[in-house]
């Protein structure tokens, strides 16, 4: 009797979450799959059209593949750069330098503010034709460029904004690096290992679980990027920053092609799932769990 | 200290400082530019030649009809309930996960962790349609109500991790003394979980303060605009006319975040480290 009471109690406590899950996650999730097979436009009732939306997206939509390409480039630049920066700075900070607290704070600050619209606005002004970035670069003898006006550099500008926010990953790496036992390094140095060997044979293997986690989360975020492209460049020039998030927003909330945009969102979902699965599957080969992988 | 070691240290410091300068430059530029007149914004010098508060004075007026006072008020009306409900409901749910055995617990836990990786993009459209049909557009309910029901996997997981570190013996002795489980949650576990509570509050405050996409979809009425939308409106309305106003207001809009960050950075760092999750 008492045992049964206790069983109910646990469910009682998680009940709010279950309601929220069904209401705000499962229901929308299922409905978006349903909408993706309809021609819903908010003006008329949804009508099932089979795979039409998917077929049209993949074969005859002029924006889809360019948008995929832009998003892929964005993710391929941002995720590795961000992680590499975070790791390098974390390793420098881990050397018992004085003032580590101050540096950590300063590096973390952009991660706090970077997601805000305020920073996006400032970014836009900084990279304008006669903005501060061009002034600084002209000091180095590099001619002024139209960073946001040229299709070659606009995406890069947005990538820089994202990489600038490496602080949160850095804090994670720093916590992981502190866990690596110093005895390992001491033993390795006695055996005559150099810095590079220490890094690749000790440091990197010991922090793979955090690296793995960071990789997945950053990837999911990068593939859904929207705000910076929307505010800084509006997807332009010449659609060079028209990421999938922008396309989703435009199709759904400008043209109200809800069915069509739902199909797009499912394609994004499938890409994210496939990539995550790939990383998960490969993780057994490169992620090292000290406790045997128990969660 | 050997010479080589000292040499390495100096290089580390130089590198760290150089990176810090580059990283902080945009923020420092923003600070000084906010005191510049509009014609000075695009000049090369970092410091303003003539210091002026015009940007603040004129920028604050917002759209004319609605000042930034309205946008600030709206942001707080949206963010504070989100913070409070998130902390309460996420810790409540986490207490269930951390302290009880129940049917399907493993399954539910896996589901919850899985939801953390469920991309938002796939749920946006039906959510929008649902909130519209319920008449929730132009209110803050689409933001607040989800926080009442669980508040998101991230926060639940954060509390679970923390509760695991709170000794169970405390609960047991409270039960022996005749406390109910709700009393144990309120009287024993929650007071001990203060660091987790602070971390959760800070993160939720930061994320909802910065949120742009949600308000963009659900809030159309200017009188309900939070800061994020107000700023974008200022930018669209002004169209390259008065950048100093926009920079000044951008700066004002992030002051609460900066203040919070410097007051509570300990909890930021601990929160990140405890859950191992991005910020």
Interface residues (C-beta under 8 A of the other chain):
Chain A: X6 X7 X8 X9 X10 X11 X12 X13 X14 X16 X17 X18 X19 X20 X21 X23 X24 X25 X27 X28 X29 X31 X32 X35 X42 X89 X92 X93 X95 X97 X103 X104 X105 X106 X107 X108 X109 X110 X111 X112 X113 X115 X116 X117 X118 X119 X121 X122 X123 X125 X126 X128 X130 X131 X132 X135 X138 X164 X167 X168 X169 X171 X172 X175 X210 X213 X214 X216 X217 X218 X220 X221 X223 X224 X226 X227 X231 X244 X245 X248 X252 X253 X258 X261 X262 X265 X266 X268 X269 X272 X276 X295
Chain B: X9 X12 X13 X15 X16 X19 X20 X23 X24 X26 X27 X29 X30 X33 X41 X42 X43 X44 X46 X89 X92 X93 X95 X96 X97 X99 X100 X101 X102 X103 X105 X108 X111 X112 X113 X115 X117 X118 X119 X120 X121 X122 X123 X124 X125 X126 X127 X128 X129 X130 X145 X146 X148 X149 X150 X151 X156 X181 X185 X206 X207 X209 X210 X212 X213 X217 X227 X228 X231 X232 X235 X243 X246 X247 X250 X251 X253 X254 X257 X258 X261 X262 X265 X268 X269 X272 X273 X276 X277 X278 X279
